[in-house]
Amino acid sequence: MSDGPNLRNLMETWQRVQEQLNQAKDALGDKQVEAETGGGLVRCVVNGRGEVLSIAIEPSLMAGTDKKMIEDLLVGAVNLALERARQVAQEDLARVAGGFMPPPGLGE
């Protein structure tokens, strides 16, 4: 008799959690986050997988000749959207995992 956790139950629980994590990762493609810079002059939409879906530039910004400013606003909007996507993914995956940590060597 062992006082430790039942290894079979632990493995079954880990399998269920891993399946749920895979489903949650797949569902992240359906989630979208948006970020903007320059007071809305540039907008970027990214899905939960970190894929850039669209970038919109306010037409009035294109009338200007400050190419460097446009590039900076684009980089800022994309980076902000990607950070928000990472946060959404992290929150969703943590919620699914429920704090369950696999035994060493079973995590991947």
N, C-alpha and C positions, 0 to 999 in steps of 0.2 A: 504494500500500500504506500502511496506517495501523498505527501501533503501539498505538493506543488500543483500547478494548473494542469489540467488534462490536455496533453499535447494534441490529441485528435481534435478536441473542441477548439483549441487555439488555431490550428491549421484551417479548420472549416471557417472560423470567424475571419481569419486573414483572407481567405479566398473570397468570401462575400464582400469584404471591404474593398479588396482589389477590383472586383467586378464593378462595384458601385463607383469607385474612383475612375475606372475606364469609361463608364457611362457619363459621369460628370465631365470628364475631359472632352468627350465627344459633344456634349451639350454646350460647351463653351463657345463653339463655333456659331451658335445661334444668339449669343449675347453680344450686344454692341455697346460700346462706350464712345463718347464724343468729347473732344477737347478743342478749345479755341484759344487763339492768341491775338494780340493786337486789338482787344475789345471786340472780337468777332470777325476781324478781317480775314483770318485764316481758320478753317475748321478741319479737323481730322476725325474720321470714324474708324475704329478698330474693333475687331471681334475679340472674344475672350481667349482665343488662341494666339493673339498678338499679330494677326494679319491686318494690314492696312486695307480698309474697304473703300475709302474715298477721302479725297482732299478737295476742299472748296476754298476758292480765293475770291474775296469781294472784288467785283469788277473795278471799283474805284481805285483799288490798290494797284491794279494792272496799268492804270493810266499814268502812274508815277514812273519815275526812272530809277528808283533806288532798288536795284537788283539785290544788293546785299541785305537790305531790310526784309525783302520778301523771302529770301532764303532763310534768314534767321527766324522769321515767323513760322515758316514751314517746319523747320527743325524743331522748334519749340512745341508746336501743336502735335507733331508726330510723337515726340518724346513724352509729352504729357498724356496723350491718349494711350500709349503703350504702358505707361506706369499705371494708369487706371485699369487697363485690361489685366495687368499682373495682379493688382489688388483684388479684382473680381474673381480671378482664377484661384488665388490663394484662399479667399474666403469660402468659395464654393467647395474646393477640395478639402479644406479643413472641416467644414460642416459635414461632409460625407464621411470623412475618416473618423470623426468623433473622438479624436485623441488616441485612437488605437495605433500603437506602434508595433511593427512586426518584430519577431525575434531576430537577432543578428543573423545576417545572411539570407533572409527571406524577403527583404525589402524591394528587390528589383526583379 
